[in-house]
Every structure is written in C-alpha cells, then in structure tokens.
Amino acid sequence: MHCKSCAYPLWNITARLCPECGVAFKPSEFEFTLNSVQFCCPSCRQPYYGVGEKGHLVPVEFDCVSCHTHIHMDDMVLLPTQGVTEQQTVADSMPWLNRRKVGRFKAWMGTIGRAMVSPGRLIQLTPEEASVGEALRYSVASNLIFMVCGLSFVGCMSFMGMGVVGAMGGGGGAGRVAAVLFSLVFSLLGLGVGFTVFIGLWALGAHGLLRITGPTAGPLGRTMHAICYSSGANVLTAIPCIGPYFSWALGVWWLVSAILMIKDGQKVSGGRATLAGLLPPLAMAGLAIGGFVLAMTVGTSRTFTTTMPVAPPGLVVPGIDPSLPSDAYPQAQEITSALIEYEYQHDGKYPPHALALVTGNPLTPADVILETLGDPGFTTPPILGVTPEQFTLLPEPTQRALIEQVEQDWGGLPEPVAHRVGDYVFTYHGVPADAGELWIVIQSPSPARKQYIITPFLVGLRDGTVNPIPVADFESSLALQNELRAERGLRPLRHPGDVVE
C-alpha cells in the first residue's frame, strides 16, 4: 500500500495522512489480495483479515473483539500478513495504468496480453474514472507501432536499395533516404490522425447504438476505454510483411476483444455488445471500400479523348487508331495512352521516369509486367532503389519524392534516350507532340528473364497507335525509326534488349 501521490509506503501508520507529502488516504481506496493484509485495531492491535471484495473487511464497521472499541476499516492500521511479502499483497491491476511501478514496456505488453486472452478482466481492472485521453493515446500509439513493425522489412529493403544505388554511383542515395524519411514522418502523423478519427467514430457509434437499444452502466468514456484498450489485440498486424496485408483478417481479434470489453464494461447483453462493437467499424469499412471502388470506376472510365485538354491552334490532337481493335494489345495500348495523356496534362512534359505513371494515376506496376511470358519466377529488378511492387507500398509523398529525385539526378546531364521498367522500354524522351510517327514505348521482355515465349515487339507511337513488329523485321524497323528520329534531331535508339535500366 503506497501513497498514490508520492508512492511512499503507508504500512503501520495510524494517521490518515502520508508522512512524506501530507496527502490524505483511506485503506478503502486500495485493493488487496484476499487474506494478504492485517487490519489491526488502532487501540489494541487485534488483527483482522480482509476476505471481502478487493480484500476488504466484511463488515467494514464493528466492535473490536478484544477491547470492544467501535472501529471502522478506514481507521485501522494495516500490515502485510505474517509470511506475506509486500508484493504479494498487491491485487490484480490494470497493467498500463500501473506502468510507473512495473515499467512502461512491461505494462504495455501486459495490457496487450490481457486484451488478447482476458479482455473482460481488463475492463474490470480499468477504473471508470480513468483518463479517456490516456486510453486514446495508448491505442493510437500502439497501432502506429504495429503498422511500422509490419512494414519494417519492406522499408528496410527500400532504404538499403537506395543506399546501394547511391554507393554504386547512381547519385542521390542520401538525398533519397532523407526525402523518404521526411515523407514518412508526415505519413505517420497522417496515420495517427486517421487512427484517432477511426477510434473516435467507432466509440461514438458504439455508444450511440448502446443508448438506442437500452440503458448502459457507464458513460461514453467507458465505451472508449473498451475500444482503446482492446486494441492491443491488434498486435498480430505487426508481423513483418504478413500483418499489413492480412490486417482485415487479423483485426477480427480486436473486434472480438472490443465486443467483450463493451459487454462487461457497460454491463449489457452479448447481442447489444456485438451490435455496438461490430456495426460502426463495418460501416466505416464499407464506406471506405465503396469510395475506393467509386474512385477506381471513375478513374478507369476516363478515356483518352475525354481527359485530353484542348490542343493549341494549329496542332492536331492525335487519337487512338480506330482501325485497331480495342482489345488487341490492351496492356501496351493502356501504357501508350497514359503517356500521351500525361504529356497533355503536364503542359507538354513527359514524366521524368515512367514510374510516375503509377503515382496518382490509373496504372500499376503490374501493367508493365508481362505475366504470359512463361517465366513465373521472374522478379522485376529494382528501380530507384526499390522494385515496382515495393514502390506501390510507399506513401504517395514518398513516391513523388523519389520521382523528383530522378529529375534532380538528370539535371545538368543529357536526358536519357530510353529507360526500362519491367518488360517495357520507354523512348518518349524528347519526342515532340507533332511527331506521331515516333515510338514512345516498346514492349520488350526484360533481359533479367531466364526464359520467355518469343512474341512480336509492340511499339506505341506518339499518335496513340500500337503496332506489332515481328522479331525478324525489328532490326530494319529500328533502323527506319532512327532515321526518323535523326530528322527530328533526336539521338538514335539502341535495341530494347540492351536497355536494362
């Protein structure tokens, strides 16, 4: 039994004031293990033992059997029972609220364990007057830690890749890492705000449903305690690589724990607790999925003709060749259209690197990988220190920072003639808008592939068409293309098979 203000031990003290800080106390304010404490009569020191709830005396007021003085439990002198250590007198406590004594990490892990295996007991140990703000901070911080741990492997690989690129002369390695770290800080702040809003809406929705369906034992803060402290059960999402991708399934443990804590904390039926705990997060998930699907539908329904700005006077806006079936070469056609659309939307400037097409645009790294080439073990080589697949896992600000770094790295140097992403070589650098006969992208299997089925080369032209070129005719077509490029003052193209990055 220690002072709740200064932690001074209060055993064997007759006065009801802490000798250290002067704060008043009562034995009834503390909870003890059953029979672990002697409640001694202040007059004759006759001991009594607590067998009631919280290890208190039953009854709390009576006449002493030895001196017949009328005594109350709060007037008695307390000592640990003979043979019992002070630590053994301490009753079960809510770990996180007891972190000053047991240590922050141990308390955090203890609260997580309780949320996973005994959530009902965890809410019982949480005082109703406990700080709601403290509970919210615990939940948000815990979920951020889980997410960072889950994404740590991918993040480390990205940073290592950027460092290797810089060390090998790729340039900008340290700058890229700094840019990524800077953007990650803001991403974490955004996630913290997101978690706060999510938990707050969940608690408001859950408590509203409880009040609609009947009475509750506690206020909104009690529902908040249940949802926040049950979030420790979400710890499985911290498993590197696996956790973030299966959070939709692993998060069920948090849902179940929250429902059980709502049930015991608000003393409601299992049905009411399930409705209150389950409906708000499902509704929010449904709205998020619906919004994503709507955004994707609107994005993919855009066509080249409807999104292209009006061309300046005297310039003919190229369109997609209507004689080419829309499903003949959909992958190459989509990339070609995306490039031309990007140029028109950015005042005649092509992307500094083709990966920019997947930042806030409808393309994904999967669009530049040919899955039908018979090489199932193929892994896309890293670009900008990360693979295209890893690139999509980075926050959008980080993606943009990497793309901007490419532009900085190429500043002051001749713009490259071509660069590769997966199974496509991008040749759009320097191609003017009116050069409809020039190639801007070539579908050419990556040299990193060990095997693939031989297919025709597909070339996307600046006029928006996609033409197949048989392998046997490609060399002569490449020579003709370089003649056309020379007329435009552009450097010649190498064979796409020689372009590795």
Protein Blocks (a to p, Z undefined) as FASTA:
>chain_A
ZZfklopafehifbfcdfklopacdfklpccdehkaccddfklopacddfbehhiacdfb
dcdfklopacdfklpccdddehiafklmpccddfklmmmmnopklmmmmmmmmmmmmmml
mmmmpcfkbcfklmmmmmmmmmmmmmmmmmmmmmmmmmmmmmmmmmnongoklmmmmmmm
mmmmmmmmmmmmmmmmmmmmmmmmmmmmmmmnoccfbdfklmmmmmmmmmmmmmmmmpgh
klmmmmmmmmmmmmmmmmmmmmmmnopafklmmmmmmmmmmmmmmmmmmmmmmmmmmmmm
pcfklmpccddehiacddddfklcfklmmmlmmmmmmmmmmmmmngoiacfbfklmmgop
abdfklmpcfknopakbccddeehiafklmmmpcfklmmmmmmmmmmmmgopacdfbdce
hjaccfkgopafklmmbcfbdcdddfkbmbdcddddddddfkopacdddfklmmmmmmmm
mmmmmmnopacdddfklpmZZ
